[in-house]
């Protein structure tokens, strides 16, 4: 986990959170779909952790979007 949250990480996390909420999926529900914990999802959404490509793919599949749609920049 990062000790310093960058603006890019924060922006990415907020974008993922908006996408998740637009699909009416809770952090717990998304975590269950991709095989991780709710805490890990919260860390992503607050910019404390940035997922790797494999996890981006899992998140995209769970939300029914393409990976490129998850990246706000």
Backbone as XML, in Angstrom:
<?xml version="1.0"?>
<chain id="A" units="angstrom">
  <residue number="1" name="UNK">
    <atom name="N" x="0.839" y="-1.172" z="0.000"/>
    <atom name="CA" x="0.000" y="0.000" z="0.000"/>
    <atom name="C" x="0.888" y="1.239" z="0.000"/>
  </residue>
  <residue number="2" name="UNK">
    <atom name="N" x="0.439" y="2.263" z="-0.692"/>
    <atom name="CA" x="1.206" y="3.489" z="-0.808"/>
    <atom name="C" x="1.124" y="4.312" z="0.463"/>
  </residue>
  <residue number="3" name="UNK">
    <atom name="N" x="2.172" y="5.068" z="0.712"/>
    <atom name="CA" x="2.143" y="5.969" z="1.855"/>
    <atom name="C" x="1.632" y="7.344" z="1.450"/>
  </residue>
  <residue number="4" name="UNK">
    <atom name="N" x="1.755" y="7.679" z="0.149"/>
    <atom name="CA" x="1.297" y="8.972" z="-0.340"/>
    <atom name="C" x="0.330" y="8.748" z="-1.503"/>
  </residue>
  <residue number="5" name="UNK">
    <atom name="N" x="-0.822" y="9.378" z="-1.419"/>
    <atom name="CA" x="-1.830" y="9.267" z="-2.464"/>
    <atom name="C" x="-1.604" y="10.386" z="-3.474"/>
  </residue>
  <residue number="6" name="UNK">
    <atom name="N" x="-1.438" y="10.021" z="-4.730"/>
    <atom name="CA" x="-1.263" y="11.019" z="-5.779"/>
    <atom name="C" x="-2.622" y="11.453" z="-6.320"/>
  </residue>
  <residue number="7" name="UNK">
    <atom name="N" x="-2.641" y="12.565" z="-7.009"/>
    <atom name="CA" x="-3.878" y="13.066" z="-7.611"/>
    <atom name="C" x="-4.431" y="12.063" z="-8.625"/>
  </residue>
  <residue number="8" name="UNK">
    <atom name="N" x="-3.536" y="11.431" z="-9.400"/>
    <atom name="CA" x="-3.977" y="10.430" z="-10.389"/>
    <atom name="C" x="-4.650" y="9.244" z="-9.707"/>
  </residue>
  <residue number="9" name="UNK">
    <atom name="N" x="-4.033" y="8.767" z="-8.628"/>
    <atom name="CA" x="-4.602" y="7.624" z="-7.901"/>
    <atom name="C" x="-5.965" y="7.979" z="-7.316"/>
  </residue>
  <residue number="10" name="UNK">
    <atom name="N" x="-6.067" y="9.176" z="-6.760"/>
    <atom name="CA" x="-7.327" y="9.619" z="-6.177"/>
    <atom name="C" x="-8.405" y="9.729" z="-7.261"/>
  </residue>
  <residue number="11" name="UNK">
    <atom name="N" x="-8.038" y="10.319" z="-8.402"/>
    <atom name="CA" x="-8.979" y="10.491" z="-9.516"/>
    <atom name="C" x="-9.455" y="9.132" z="-10.036"/>
  </residue>
  <residue number="12" name="UNK">
    <atom name="N" x="-8.523" y="8.194" z="-10.173"/>
    <atom name="CA" x="-8.869" y="6.850" z="-10.612"/>
    <atom name="C" x="-9.836" y="6.195" z="-9.626"/>
  </residue>
  <residue number="13" name="UNK">
    <atom name="N" x="-9.532" y="6.295" z="-8.350"/>
    <atom name="CA" x="-10.380" y="5.703" z="-7.320"/>
    <atom name="C" x="-11.787" y="6.269" z="-7.315"/>
  </residue>
  <residue number="14" name="UNK">
    <atom name="N" x="-11.895" y="7.582" z="-7.444"/>
    <atom name="CA" x="-13.205" y="8.223" z="-7.459"/>
    <atom name="C" x="-14.005" y="7.801" z="-8.693"/>
  </residue>
  <residue number="15" name="UNK">
    <atom name="N" x="-13.300" y="7.673" z="-9.822"/>
    <atom name="CA" x="-13.960" y="7.239" z="-11.055"/>
    <atom name="C" x="-14.485" y="5.804" z="-10.908"/>
  </residue>
  <residue number="16" name="UNK">
    <atom name="N" x="-13.676" y="4.932" z="-10.350"/>
    <atom name="CA" x="-14.118" y="3.551" z="-10.133"/>
    <atom name="C" x="-15.320" y="3.509" z="-9.193"/>
  </residue>
  <residue number="17" name="UNK">
    <atom name="N" x="-15.281" y="4.336" z="-8.164"/>
    <atom name="CA" x="-16.392" y="4.381" z="-7.225"/>
    <atom name="C" x="-17.682" y="4.821" z="-7.929"/>
  </residue>
  <residue number="18" name="UNK">
    <atom name="N" x="-17.595" y="5.853" z="-8.761"/>
    <atom name="CA" x="-18.777" y="6.320" z="-9.492"/>
    <atom name="C" x="-19.311" y="5.239" z="-10.422"/>
  </residue>
  <residue number="19" name="UNK">
    <atom name="N" x="-18.413" y="4.533" z="-11.095"/>
    <atom name="CA" x="-18.849" y="3.454" z="-11.992"/>
    <atom name="C" x="-19.531" y="2.337" z="-11.202"/>
  </residue>
  <residue number="20" name="UNK">
    <atom name="N" x="-18.946" y="1.973" z="-10.081"/>
    <atom name="CA" x="-19.522" y="0.920" z="-9.236"/>
    <atom name="C" x="-20.908" y="1.319" z="-8.757"/>
  </residue>
  <residue number="21" name="UNK">
    <atom name="N" x="-21.033" y="2.541" z="-8.279"/>
    <atom name="CA" x="-22.327" y="3.009" z="-7.782"/>
    <atom name="C" x="-23.362" y="3.125" z="-8.891"/>
  </residue>
  <residue number="22" name="UNK">
    <atom name="N" x="-22.922" y="3.507" z="-10.103"/>
    <atom name="CA" x="-23.863" y="3.621" z="-11.218"/>
    <atom name="C" x="-24.442" y="2.261" z="-11.594"/>
  </residue>
  <residue number="23" name="UNK">
    <atom name="N" x="-23.716" y="1.203" z="-11.264"/>
    <atom name="CA" x="-24.188" y="-0.163" z="-11.521"/>
    <atom name="C" x="-24.926" y="-0.730" z="-10.308"/>
  </residue>
  <residue number="24" name="UNK">
    <atom name="N" x="-25.089" y="0.112" z="-9.273"/>
    <atom name="CA" x="-25.781" y="-0.264" z="-8.036"/>
    <atom name="C" x="-25.139" y="-1.495" z="-7.378"/>
  </residue>
  <residue number="25" name="UNK">
    <atom name="N" x="-23.805" y="-1.456" z="-7.305"/>
    <atom name="CA" x="-23.047" y="-2.540" z="-6.682"/>
    <atom name="C" x="-22.322" y="-1.972" z="-5.466"/>
  </residue>
  <residue number="26" name="UNK">
    <atom name="N" x="-22.419" y="-2.651" z="-4.350"/>
    <atom name="CA" x="-21.720" y="-2.219" z="-3.143"/>
    <atom name="C" x="-20.240" y="-2.616" z="-3.220"/>
  </residue>
  <residue number="27" name="UNK">
    <atom name="N" x="-19.443" y="-2.033" z="-2.335"/>
    <atom name="CA" x="-18.047" y="-2.452" z="-2.252"/>
    <atom name="C" x="-17.970" y="-3.940" z="-1.936"/>
  </residue>
  <residue number="28" name="UNK">
    <atom name="N" x="-18.818" y="-4.388" z="-1.042"/>
    <atom name="CA" x="-18.835" y="-5.797" z="-0.674"/>
    <atom name="C" x="-19.206" y="-6.675" z="-1.869"/>
  </residue>
  <residue number="29" name="UNK">
    <atom name="N" x="-20.194" y="-6.241" z="-2.627"/>
    <atom name="CA" x="-20.626" y="-7.002" z="-3.801"/>
    <atom name="C" x="-19.543" y="-7.093" z="-4.863"/>
  </residue>
  <residue number="30" name="UNK">
    <atom name="N" x="-18.853" y="-5.976" z="-5.113"/>
    <atom name="CA" x="-17.770" y="-5.987" z="-6.086"/>
    <atom name="C" x="-16.631" y="-6.867" z="-5.595"/>
  </residue>
  <residue number="31" name="UNK">
    <atom name="N" x="-16.307" y="-6.743" z="-4.336"/>
    <atom name="CA" x="-15.233" y="-7.555" z="-3.768"/>
    <atom name="C" x="-15.538" y="-9.045" z="-3.927"/>
  </residue>
  <residue number="32" name="UNK">
    <atom name="N" x="-16.766" y="-9.422" z="-3.668"/>
    <atom name="CA" x="-17.163" y="-10.826" z="-3.798"/>
    <atom name="C" x="-17.035" y="-11.292" z="-5.253"/>
  </residue>
  <residue number="33" name="UNK">
    <atom name="N" x="-17.450" y="-10.454" z="-6.191"/>
    <atom name="CA" x="-17.393" y="-10.818" z="-7.609"/>
    <atom name="C" x="-15.970" y="-11.016" z="-8.112"/>
  </residue>
  <residue number="34" name="UNK">
    <atom name="N" x="-15.018" y="-10.274" z="-7.557"/>
    <atom name="CA" x="-13.646" y="-10.378" z="-8.066"/>
    <atom name="C" x="-12.722" y="-11.154" z="-7.134"/>
  </residue>
  <residue number="35" name="UNK">
    <atom name="N" x="-13.266" y="-11.639" z="-6.029"/>
    <atom name="CA" x="-12.484" y="-12.490" z="-5.141"/>
    <atom name="C" x="-11.487" y="-11.757" z="-4.271"/>
  </residue>
  <residue number="36" name="UNK">
    <atom name="N" x="-11.915" y="-10.634" z="-3.715"/>
    <atom name="CA" x="-11.044" y="-9.875" z="-2.822"/>
    <atom name="C" x="-11.865" y="-9.371" z="-1.639"/>
  </residue>
  <residue number="37" name="UNK">
    <atom name="N" x="-11.306" y="-8.477" z="-0.858"/>
    <atom name="CA" x="-12.013" y="-7.966" z="0.318"/>
    <atom name="C" x="-12.610" y="-6.586" z="0.065"/>
  </residue>
  <residue number="38" name="UNK">
    <atom name="N" x="-13.590" y="-6.244" z="0.859"/>
    <atom name="CA" x="-14.207" y="-4.924" z="0.788"/>
    <atom name="C" x="-13.163" y="-3.865" z="1.118"/>
  </residue>
  <residue number="39" name="UNK">
    <atom name="N" x="-12.262" y="-4.161" z="2.029"/>
    <atom name="CA" x="-11.207" y="-3.215" z="2.406"/>
    <atom name="C" x="-10.328" y="-2.887" z="1.210"/>
  </residue>
  <residue number="40" name="UNK">
    <atom name="N" x="-10.000" y="-3.890" z="0.414"/>
    <atom name="CA" x="-9.169" y="-3.672" z="-0.766"/>
    <atom name="C" x="-9.871" y="-2.739" z="-1.744"/>
  </residue>
  <residue number="41" name="UNK">
    <atom name="N" x="-11.181" y="-2.919" z="-1.937"/>
    <atom name="CA" x="-11.960" y="-2.035" z="-2.811"/>
    <atom name="C" x="-11.933" y="-0.610" z="-2.254"/>
  </residue>
  <residue number="42" name="UNK">
    <atom name="N" x="-12.097" y="-0.472" z="-0.964"/>
    <atom name="CA" x="-12.056" y="0.855" z="-0.335"/>
    <atom name="C" x="-10.690" y="1.508" z="-0.549"/>
  </residue>
  <residue number="43" name="UNK">
    <atom name="N" x="-9.617" y="0.739" z="-0.431"/>
    <atom name="CA" x="-8.269" y="1.278" z="-0.668"/>
    <atom name="C" x="-8.116" y="1.780" z="-2.102"/>
  </residue>
  <residue number="44" name="UNK">
    <atom name="N" x="-8.673" y="1.073" z="-3.055"/>
    <atom name="CA" x="-8.613" y="1.522" z="-4.456"/>
    <atom name="C" x="-9.390" y="2.823" z="-4.605"/>
  </residue>
  <residue number="45" name="UNK">
    <atom name="N" x="-10.578" y="2.861" z="-4.050"/>
    <atom name="CA" x="-11.444" y="4.025" z="-4.227"/>
    <atom name="C" x="-10.914" y="5.269" z="-3.523"/>
  </residue>
  <residue number="46" name="UNK">
    <atom name="N" x="-10.057" y="5.110" z="-2.549"/>
    <atom name="CA" x="-9.462" y="6.262" z="-1.870"/>
    <atom name="C" x="-8.064" y="6.573" z="-2.389"/>
  </residue>
  <residue number="47" name="UNK">
    <atom name="N" x="-7.609" y="5.812" z="-3.382"/>
    <atom name="CA" x="-6.307" y="6.073" z="-3.977"/>
    <atom name="C" x="-5.128" y="5.506" z="-3.217"/>
  </residue>
  <residue number="48" name="UNK">
    <atom name="N" x="-5.396" y="4.726" z="-2.191"/>
    <atom name="CA" x="-4.310" y="4.142" z="-1.398"/>
    <atom name="C" x="-3.675" y="2.942" z="-2.086"/>
  </residue>
  <residue number="49" name="UNK">
    <atom name="N" x="-4.371" y="2.378" z="-3.061"/>
    <atom name="CA" x="-3.865" y="1.227" z="-3.792"/>
    <atom name="C" x="-4.313" y="1.346" z="-5.242"/>
  </residue>
  <residue number="50" name="UNK">
    <atom name="N" x="-3.435" y="1.003" z="-6.172"/>
    <atom name="CA" x="-3.771" y="0.995" z="-7.589"/>
    <atom name="C" x="-3.720" y="-0.447" z="-8.073"/>
  </residue>
  <residue number="51" name="UNK">
    <atom name="N" x="-4.808" y="-0.940" z="-8.630"/>
    <atom name="CA" x="-4.828" y="-2.337" z="-9.073"/>
    <atom name="C" x="-3.915" y="-2.578" z="-10.273"/>
  </residue>
  <residue number="52" name="UNK">
    <atom name="N" x="-3.423" y="-3.811" z="-10.384"/>
    <atom name="CA" x="-2.629" y="-4.182" z="-11.562"/>
    <atom name="C" x="-3.590" y="-4.532" z="-12.699"/>
  </residue>
  <residue number="53" name="UNK">
    <atom name="N" x="-3.037" y="-4.833" z="-13.865"/>
    <atom name="CA" x="-3.869" y="-5.072" z="-15.048"/>
    <atom name="C" x="-4.818" y="-6.259" z="-14.847"/>
  </residue>
  <residue number="54" name="UNK">
    <atom name="N" x="-4.363" y="-7.293" z="-14.200"/>
    <atom name="CA" x="-5.225" y="-8.462" z="-13.970"/>
    <atom name="C" x="-6.452" y="-8.064" z="-13.142"/>
  </residue>
  <residue number="55" name="UNK">
    <atom name="N" x="-6.235" y="-7.240" z="-12.120"/>
    <atom name="CA" x="-7.354" y="-6.818" z="-11.288"/>
    <atom name="C" x="-8.250" y="-5.831" z="-12.030"/>
  </residue>
  <residue number="56" name="UNK">
    <atom name="N" x="-7.652" y="-4.957" z="-12.869"/>
    <atom name="CA" x="-8.469" y="-4.078" z="-13.704"/>
    <atom name="C" x="-9.402" y="-4.913" z="-14.569"/>
  </residue>
  <residue number="57" name="UNK">
    <atom name="N" x="-8.882" y="-6.007" z="-15.126"/>
    <atom name="CA" x="-9.699" y="-6.871" z="-15.975"/>
    <atom name="C" x="-10.844" y="-7.497" z="-15.185"/>
  </residue>
  <residue number="58" name="UNK">
    <atom name="N" x="-10.561" y="-7.937" z="-13.977"/>
    <atom name="CA" x="-11.602" y="-8.525" z="-13.137"/>
    <atom name="C" x="-12.668" y="-7.491" z="-12.776"/>
  </residue>
  <residue number="59" name="UNK">
    <atom name="N" x="-12.220" y="-6.285" z="-12.428"/>
    <atom name="CA" x="-13.161" y="-5.220" z="-12.070"/>
    <atom name="C" x="-14.031" y="-4.874" z="-13.272"/>
  </residue>
  <residue number="60" name="UNK">
    <atom name="N" x="-13.408" y="-4.726" z="-14.438"/>
    <atom name="CA" x="-14.150" y="-4.393" z="-15.661"/>
    <atom name="C" x="-15.209" y="-5.456" z="-15.949"/>
  </residue>
  <residue number="61" name="UNK">
    <atom name="N" x="-14.831" y="-6.704" z="-15.855"/>
    <atom name="CA" x="-15.776" y="-7.798" z="-16.118"/>
    <atom name="C" x="-16.935" y="-7.760" z="-15.118"/>
  </residue>
  <residue number="62" name="UNK">
    <atom name="N" x="-16.612" y="-7.537" z="-13.851"/>
    <atom name="CA" x="-17.648" y="-7.502" z="-12.812"/>
    <atom name="C" x="-18.617" y="-6.340" z="-13.025"/>
  </residue>
  <residue number="63" name="UNK">
    <atom name="N" x="-18.112" y="-5.229" z="-13.574"/>
    <atom name="CA" x="-18.961" y="-4.062" z="-13.807"/>
    <atom name="C" x="-19.595" y="-4.060" z="-15.199"/>
  </residue>
  <residue number="64" name="UNK">
    <atom name="N" x="-19.188" y="-5.010" z="-16.037"/>
    <atom name="CA" x="-19.746" y="-5.097" z="-17.381"/>
    <atom name="C" x="-19.276" y="-3.989" z="-18.308"/>
  </residue>
  <residue number="65" name="UNK">
    <atom name="N" x="-18.009" y="-3.572" z="-18.130"/>
    <atom name="CA" x="-17.423" y="-2.518" z="-18.964"/>
    <atom name="C" x="-16.076" y="-2.991" z="-19.488"/>
  </residue>
  <residue number="66" name="UNK">
    <atom name="N" x="-15.472" y="-2.197" z="-20.358"/>
    <atom name="CA" x="-14.131" y="-2.496" z="-20.837"/>
    <atom name="C" x="-13.112" y="-1.847" z="-19.902"/>
  </residue>
  <residue number="67" name="UNK">
    <atom name="N" x="-11.903" y="-2.399" z="-19.882"/>
    <atom name="CA" x="-10.850" y="-1.863" z="-19.012"/>
    <atom name="C" x="-10.627" y="-0.380" z="-19.288"/>
  </residue>
  <residue number="68" name="UNK">
    <atom name="N" x="-10.616" y="0.007" z="-20.551"/>
    <atom name="CA" x="-10.372" y="1.411" z="-20.899"/>
    <atom name="C" x="-11.413" y="2.344" z="-20.284"/>
  </residue>
  <residue number="69" name="UNK">
    <atom name="N" x="-12.602" y="1.838" z="-20.026"/>
    <atom name="CA" x="-13.653" y="2.658" z="-19.420"/>
    <atom name="C" x="-13.381" y="2.951" z="-17.941"/>
  </residue>
  <residue number="70" name="UNK">
    <atom name="N" x="-12.511" y="2.171" z="-17.332"/>
    <atom name="CA" x="-12.191" y="2.357" z="-15.921"/>
    <atom name="C" x="-11.178" y="3.469" z="-15.678"/>
  </residue>
  <residue number="71" name="UNK">
    <atom name="N" x="-10.482" y="3.865" z="-16.737"/>
    <atom name="CA" x="-9.392" y="4.825" z="-16.588"/>
    <atom name="C" x="-9.884" y="6.204" z="-17.019"/>
  </residue>
  <residue number="72" name="UNK">
    <atom name="N" x="-9.911" y="7.163" z="-16.080"/>
    <atom name="CA" x="-10.486" y="8.474" z="-16.373"/>
    <atom name="C" x="-9.555" y="9.456" z="-17.084"/>
  </residue>
  <residue number="73" name="UNK">
    <atom name="N" x="-8.332" y="9.043" z="-17.405"/>
    <atom name="CA" x="-7.403" y="9.985" z="-18.054"/>
    <atom name="C" x="-6.933" y="9.501" z="-19.374"/>
  </residue>
</chain>
